[in-house]
Amino acid sequence: MNASLIIGSALTPVVMMSGVALLILSMGTRFGRVMDRTRIIHDRIRNLGGDGASALERELSVLMQRCRLMRTAVLSACCSVLCVAITVATLFCEALFGFDAAPLSLSLFALASIALVVSVSFLIADVHASLKPMLIEIEARA
C-alpha cells in the first residue's frame, strides 16, 4: 500500500484525537477549579461547625455533583482518545501486514465518537449545574 494512502487514512482519527485532547485540557482545568472550590467550602463548613453551615452544605452537595459530572466527562473523553489511538494503530497494522481490519477500525472509530458525545453531554450538564452554587451563596447572603 502507498505510504501517502496510509497517512491519509490515519489523518481523520489523528485530527479527532487532537481536538479531544484540547477538550480534555479545558475540562481538566474546569474539574480542578470545581475541586478547589469543594475543598474551600468543606474547610468553611468544618470551621463553622453547626452554625450557618446549611447553605454551605447545599453548595457542597452541588459541587460534589459537579465533580462527578466532570469526572465522567473527562473519563469518557479519555476513552475516546484511547479508541482513536487503537484505530490509528489498527490502520497501520492493516497497511503493513495486509489483513482486513476495516470492520474493527470502523467500530473503534464509532466507539470513539460515541464516547465523545457522552463526554460533551456530561460537560453540558456541568455547565448547566455550575450556576447553582452561586445562586445558593447569593440566597444565603440575602
Buried (B, 14 or more C-beta within 10 A) or exposed (E): EEEEEBEEBBEBBBEBBEBBBEBBEEBEEBBEEBBEBBEEBBEBBEEEEEEEBEBBEBBBBBBBBBBBBBBBBBBBBBBBBBBBBBBBBBBBBBBEEEEEBEEBBEBBBEBBBBBBEBBBBBBEBBEEBBEBBEEBBEEEEE
